[in-house]
Amino acid sequence: MTFGESIRSVLSNYAVISGRAVRSEFWWFWLGCAIVNIVLSILAGDPSKFGIFDILSSLFALAILLPSICVAGRRLHDIDKSAWWILLGIIPVIGWIILVVWYARPGTEGPNRFGPDPMPASVNEAA
């Protein structure tokens, strides 16, 4: 999945937590969000002043909150874990490390309890 396909996929399924998300969909989306946040932070400039870019940054964070939660849940579904495991993020450091390791794992091959394999068989064989 390419960068553009990933962003389109996540935003078109912004409130859908059912199903599965492949690693590339998840990580490309997070890279896109990080780039936008960095650009908005640079444009905001002096942190002691509150300006239009601070408002845009806050609006962006609010706009991607639900899609971020949903794609993370679908990513956990791909490794056959419940989306409720996202709550591990509440535990500082240890929970974050566990989640990042899980997000980086390859998905289960073939269908699992959360749906069919989102990757074609030919891609799975190459990995």
C-alpha positions as CSV (number, residue, x, y, z in Angstrom):
1,M,0.0,0.0,0.0
2,T,1.4,3.4,-1.0
3,F,1.4,6.6,1.1
4,G,-1.6,8.1,-0.7
5,E,-3.6,4.8,-0.7
6,S,-3.0,4.6,3.0
7,I,-4.2,8.1,3.8
8,R,-7.3,7.6,1.6
9,S,-8.0,4.2,3.2
10,V,-7.8,5.5,6.8
11,L,-9.8,8.7,6.1
12,S,-12.4,6.8,4.1
13,N,-12.8,4.4,7.1
14,Y,-12.3,7.1,9.7
15,A,-14.9,5.7,12.1
16,V,-14.7,2.0,11.2
17,I,-12.9,-0.2,13.8
18,S,-14.1,-3.5,12.4
19,G,-11.8,-5.3,9.9
20,R,-8.1,-5.4,9.6
21,A,-5.4,-2.9,8.6
22,V,-2.0,-3.9,7.1
23,R,1.2,-2.6,8.5
24,S,1.8,-0.2,5.6
25,E,-1.6,1.4,6.0
26,F,-1.0,2.0,9.7
27,W,2.6,3.3,9.4
28,W,2.1,5.4,6.3
29,F,-0.8,7.1,8.1
30,W,1.3,7.8,11.2
31,L,4.1,9.1,9.1
32,G,1.7,11.5,7.3
33,C,0.3,12.7,10.6
34,A,3.9,13.3,12.0
35,I,4.9,15.3,8.9
36,V,1.8,17.5,9.2
37,N,2.5,18.0,13.0
38,I,6.1,18.9,12.3
39,V,5.2,21.4,9.6
40,L,2.5,23.0,11.8
41,S,4.9,23.2,14.7
42,I,7.6,24.9,12.6
43,L,5.0,27.4,11.2
44,A,3.7,28.1,14.7
45,G,7.2,29.4,15.6
46,D,7.5,30.9,19.0
47,P,5.8,28.7,21.6
48,S,5.1,31.7,23.9
49,K,2.8,33.2,21.3
50,F,-0.6,31.7,20.4
51,G,-1.4,32.1,16.7
52,I,-3.4,30.7,13.8
53,F,-1.0,27.7,13.4
54,D,-1.6,26.7,17.0
55,I,-5.3,26.7,16.2
56,L,-4.7,24.7,13.0
57,S,-2.5,22.2,15.0
58,S,-5.3,21.7,17.6
59,L,-7.9,21.3,14.9
60,F,-5.7,18.7,13.1
61,A,-5.2,16.8,16.3
62,L,-8.9,16.7,16.9
63,A,-9.6,15.7,13.3
64,I,-7.3,12.7,13.3
65,L,-8.2,11.5,16.8
66,L,-11.0,9.1,15.7
67,P,-9.2,7.8,12.5
68,S,-6.1,7.2,14.6
69,I,-7.9,5.1,17.2
70,C,-9.8,3.2,14.5
71,V,-6.7,2.4,12.4
72,A,-4.8,1.3,15.5
73,G,-7.7,-1.0,16.4
74,R,-7.8,-2.5,12.9
75,R,-4.0,-3.0,13.1
76,L,-4.4,-4.9,16.3
77,H,-7.2,-6.9,14.6
78,D,-4.7,-7.9,11.9
79,I,-2.5,-9.6,14.5
80,D,-5.6,-11.2,16.0
81,K,-5.8,-9.0,19.1
82,S,-8.9,-7.1,20.3
83,A,-8.9,-3.4,19.8
84,W,-9.4,-3.0,23.5
85,W,-5.6,-3.6,23.8
86,I,-5.2,0.1,22.7
87,L,-5.8,0.9,26.3
88,L,-2.3,-0.4,27.1
89,G,-1.3,3.1,25.9
90,I,-2.5,4.4,29.2
91,I,0.5,2.7,30.9
92,P,3.5,5.0,30.3
93,V,6.5,3.6,28.5
94,I,5.9,-0.1,29.0
95,G,2.4,0.0,27.4
96,W,3.7,2.2,24.5
97,I,6.6,-0.2,23.9
98,I,4.3,-3.2,23.8
99,L,1.9,-1.5,21.4
100,V,4.7,-0.4,19.0
101,V,6.0,-4.0,18.9
102,W,2.6,-5.3,18.2
103,Y,1.9,-2.7,15.5
104,A,5.2,-3.7,13.8
105,R,4.4,-7.4,13.8
106,P,3.2,-9.0,10.5
107,G,-0.5,-9.7,10.4
108,T,-1.9,-13.3,10.7
109,E,-2.0,-15.0,7.3
110,G,-5.4,-15.9,6.0
111,P,-8.6,-15.1,7.7
112,N,-8.9,-14.6,11.5
113,R,-11.8,-13.8,13.8
114,F,-11.7,-10.2,12.7
115,G,-12.1,-10.8,8.9
116,P,-10.3,-11.9,5.8
117,D,-6.6,-11.3,5.2
118,P,-6.3,-7.7,3.8
119,M,-3.1,-8.6,1.8
120,P,-3.2,-10.7,-1.3
121,A,-1.6,-14.2,-1.0
122,S,1.2,-13.2,-3.4
123,V,2.3,-10.4,-1.1
124,N,2.2,-12.6,1.9
125,E,4.4,-15.2,0.2
126,A,7.0,-12.5,-0.7
127,A,7.2,-11.3,2.9
